Amino acid sequence: MKIGNLQIDGIAALAPMAGVADRAFRELCMGYGAAFCVGELTSAKGIVLGSYKSRELLAVEQAERPMASQLFGCDPDIMAKAARVAMEYHPDFIDINMGCPAPKVIASGGGSALLKDIPLAASIAKEVKRAVDVPVTAKIRLGYDQDHIVAVELAKTLEQAGVDAITVHARTREQMYAPSADWQRIKEVKDAVSIPVIGNGDVYTAVDAAKMLEQTGCDMVMVGRGAMGAPWIFQQINAYYNEGVLLPDPPLAQKMLVLIKQCEMMCKYKDPYLAMLQIRKHAAWYIKGLPGAARFRKACGQIESMDDLQRLAAQVVMEYENHAKEENKI
């Protein structure tokens, strides 16, 4: 598939998730075969005002490519200026967020707020497209609420504005992340435009990805929460799509090694104290569904050092193996 003049190899991309899909996690997912990744949501206003934190989010490393810088805002001129600054970090493309449901983002006029102002969304897309020489994409939702489904109209307008591809999260802003995504709406968008359409919402397994592709005709899928604690999902999706092979999850001991590797990368790329606070939620995702997971989640919330994490990982594996032995005796 091509996004503008950018060749994308693969069928599943990593969604931008603020506070989750940081550089370490993006590199892990790309290593497991993600087709591309998108940086964490970044304020255009913050970039233009010189915010160190905002600009730090624009960094693009070779192991993450192809990668997009994702911007949000509501002023076409500021979005264009921010896009030009982002180009100093050499992203492979620019993604405009028109779907984030976070109240703070909406209050600023960005994210899902743009679902209520299609002309403004189009103006932003035109100005960003004019400002950069790489492809420009947009991530949208179905609409602000069920009474105002605008995905098809918005997608057609964005295509006319020059956007090179569109990702559709198949929920409204009001729905946030539940109930189930409405994949039929992705198909409606795909049928309405000629640019690539990437489907997003409720892809938790390789079979989910295959079903979305089949049911919607979308060009690719984007995986968000399905990758949390499971970066190997991209390897599984690729194997099933290309070879019809359903790869099992890695053994628990291997999962724990991946978790530790992720933490080591986080400590390398950011303040170690902050990394240890952030790894807590990741650790909880890695052990989700295991016997005794509730007790282990409590321990995850107390991780303060790499030693703590390694001890917890070893305990999780030991207790799981002991549980399996007892089960086999019955």
Secondary structure, 3 states (H helix, E strand, C coil): CEECCEECCCCEEECCCCCCCCHHHHHHHHHCCCCCEECCCEEHHHHHCCCHHHHHCCCCCHHHCCEEEEEECCCHHHHHHHHHHHHHHCCCEEEEEECCCCHHHHHCCCHHHHHHCHHHHHHHHHHHHHHCCCCEEEEEECECCCCCECHHHHHHHHHHCCCCEEEEECCCCCCCCCCCCCHHHHHHHHHHCCCCEEEECCCCCHHHHHHHHHHHCCCEEEECHHHCCCCCHHHHHHHHHHHCCCCCCCCHHHHHHHHHHHHHHHHHHCCHHHHHHHHHHHHHHHCCCCCCHHHHHHHHCCCCCHHHHHHHHHHHHHHHHHHHHHHHHC
